[in-house]
């Protein structure tokens, strides 16, 4: 049972990350730019004697090493390759670390941006627990729900009034 709940939480977490944060788009952009900059690096270094990048695979590896370690990769030989490499280090690092920061920030700020979703989730969870409530707790719940319904009706009337006035 615990394993099932953990699996469900993992799926929910992954779905939330992919749907509600910029993670997927940022990773796609990072991969596309990585391949483009690696191709540029490969073509800039092609045919240079002693260049550390002799194949597109070497260039792909260099691209990951360059942005993830801020320049620990082998230094390119030609001036064009150094320019491409410098740009890639800056852009790749910003995208890589920016993706992480943006995803974490968006994920944890999401409940604050959508408090009604949190309210609905709480109500749904508590409805599942109704069988465990005492009679007094059920009476209190009924009073609370009646009050909630009253608030909802007043909000609906206000929204209807505003929409009628704005038309």
C-alpha positions as CSV (number, residue, x, y, z in Angstrom):
1,X,0.0,0.0,0.0
2,X,2.8,2.4,0.9
3,X,4.6,1.5,-2.3
4,X,1.4,2.3,-4.3
5,X,1.0,5.7,-2.5
6,X,4.7,6.5,-3.2
7,X,4.3,5.6,-6.8
8,X,1.2,7.8,-7.1
9,X,3.1,10.7,-5.5
10,X,6.0,10.2,-7.9
11,X,3.6,10.2,-10.9
12,X,1.8,13.3,-9.6
13,X,5.1,15.1,-9.0
14,X,6.4,14.2,-12.5
15,X,3.1,15.3,-14.0
16,X,3.1,18.6,-12.1
17,X,6.6,19.3,-13.1
18,X,6.0,18.6,-16.8
19,X,2.6,20.4,-17.0
20,X,2.9,23.3,-14.6
21,X,6.6,24.3,-14.9
22,X,8.8,25.4,-17.8
23,X,11.0,22.3,-17.3
24,X,10.0,20.4,-20.5
25,X,10.4,23.4,-22.8
26,X,13.6,24.5,-21.2
27,X,15.2,21.0,-21.6
28,X,14.1,20.9,-25.2
29,X,15.6,24.3,-25.9
30,X,18.8,23.3,-24.0
31,X,19.1,20.1,-26.1
32,X,18.5,21.9,-29.4
33,X,21.1,24.6,-28.6
34,X,23.6,21.9,-27.3
35,X,23.4,20.1,-30.6
36,X,23.7,23.3,-32.6
37,X,26.6,24.7,-30.7
38,X,28.3,21.3,-30.7
39,X,27.9,21.2,-34.5
40,X,29.4,24.7,-34.8
41,X,32.3,23.6,-32.5
42,X,32.9,20.5,-34.6
43,X,32.9,22.4,-37.9
44,X,35.1,25.2,-36.5
45,X,37.7,22.7,-35.2
46,X,37.5,20.3,-38.2
47,X,40.8,19.9,-39.9
48,X,42.9,21.7,-37.3
49,X,46.0,19.7,-36.3
50,X,46.0,18.7,-32.7
51,X,42.5,20.0,-32.0
52,X,40.8,18.1,-29.1
53,X,37.5,17.8,-31.0
54,X,37.9,15.3,-33.9
55,X,34.3,14.1,-34.2
56,X,30.7,15.3,-33.6
57,X,30.7,12.9,-30.6
58,X,33.7,14.7,-29.1
59,X,31.9,18.0,-29.7
60,X,28.8,16.8,-27.9
61,X,30.8,15.7,-25.0
62,X,32.7,19.0,-25.0
63,X,29.3,20.8,-25.0
64,X,28.1,19.0,-21.9
65,X,31.5,19.4,-20.1
66,X,31.7,23.1,-21.0
67,X,28.4,24.3,-19.7
68,X,28.1,22.0,-16.7
69,X,31.6,22.6,-15.3
70,X,32.1,26.2,-16.6
71,X,35.0,25.5,-18.9
72,X,36.7,22.3,-17.5
73,X,36.4,20.9,-21.1
74,X,39.4,21.0,-23.4
75,X,40.1,24.4,-24.8
76,X,39.3,24.8,-28.5
77,X,42.1,25.7,-30.9
78,X,40.7,28.2,-33.4
79,X,39.4,31.7,-32.7
80,X,36.0,30.9,-34.1
81,X,35.7,27.8,-32.0
82,X,36.8,29.8,-28.9
83,X,34.0,32.3,-29.6
84,X,31.4,29.5,-30.1
85,X,32.7,27.8,-26.9
86,X,32.5,31.0,-24.9
87,X,29.0,31.7,-26.0
88,X,27.9,28.2,-25.3
89,X,29.4,28.2,-21.8
90,X,27.4,31.4,-20.9
91,X,24.2,30.4,-22.7
92,X,24.3,26.7,-21.7
93,X,25.0,27.5,-18.1
94,X,22.2,30.0,-17.9
95,X,19.8,27.6,-19.4
96,X,20.9,24.6,-17.4
97,X,20.9,26.3,-14.0
98,X,18.0,28.6,-14.9
99,X,15.9,25.6,-15.7
100,X,16.6,24.1,-12.3
101,X,15.8,27.3,-10.5
102,X,12.7,28.1,-12.6
103,X,11.3,24.6,-12.1
104,X,11.8,24.6,-8.4
105,X,10.4,28.1,-8.0
106,X,7.4,27.5,-10.2
107,X,6.7,24.1,-8.5
108,X,6.7,25.5,-5.0
109,X,4.9,28.8,-5.9
110,X,2.1,27.0,-7.8
111,X,-0.1,26.3,-4.7
112,X,0.2,30.0,-3.7
113,X,-0.9,31.1,-7.2
114,X,-3.9,28.7,-7.2
115,X,-5.3,28.6,-3.7
116,X,-8.7,27.4,-5.0
117,X,-7.1,24.2,-6.2
118,X,-5.6,23.6,-2.8
119,X,-9.0,24.2,-1.2
120,X,-10.6,21.7,-3.5
121,X,-7.9,19.1,-2.9
122,X,-8.3,19.5,0.9
123,X,-12.1,19.1,0.6
124,X,-11.7,16.0,-1.6
125,X,-9.2,14.5,0.9
126,X,-11.5,15.2,3.8
127,X,-14.5,13.7,2.0
128,X,-12.6,10.5,1.9
129,X,-12.2,10.6,5.7
130,X,-16.0,11.1,6.5
131,X,-16.4,7.5,7.7
132,X,-13.9,8.2,10.6
133,X,-15.8,11.3,11.9
134,X,-17.9,11.3,15.1
135,X,-21.5,12.6,15.2
136,X,-20.3,15.9,16.8
137,X,-17.7,16.3,14.1
138,X,-20.3,15.6,11.4
139,X,-22.6,18.3,12.9
140,X,-19.7,20.8,12.8
141,X,-18.9,19.8,9.2
142,X,-22.6,20.4,8.3
143,X,-22.5,23.9,9.8
144,X,-19.3,24.6,8.0
145,X,-20.6,23.4,4.7
146,X,-23.8,25.4,5.1
147,X,-21.7,28.5,5.8
148,X,-19.5,27.7,2.8
149,X,-22.6,27.4,0.6
150,X,-23.9,30.8,1.8
151,X,-20.5,32.3,0.9
152,X,-20.5,30.7,-2.5
153,X,-24.0,32.0,-3.3
154,X,-23.0,35.6,-2.3
155,X,-19.9,35.4,-4.5
156,X,-22.0,34.1,-7.4
157,X,-24.5,37.0,-7.0
158,X,-21.6,39.5,-6.9
159,X,-20.0,38.0,-10.1
160,X,-23.4,38.0,-11.8
161,X,-24.0,41.6,-10.9
162,X,-20.5,42.7,-12.1
163,X,-20.9,40.8,-15.4
164,X,-24.4,42.3,-16.0
165,X,-23.0,45.8,-15.3
166,X,-20.0,45.4,-17.5
167,X,-22.1,44.4,-20.5
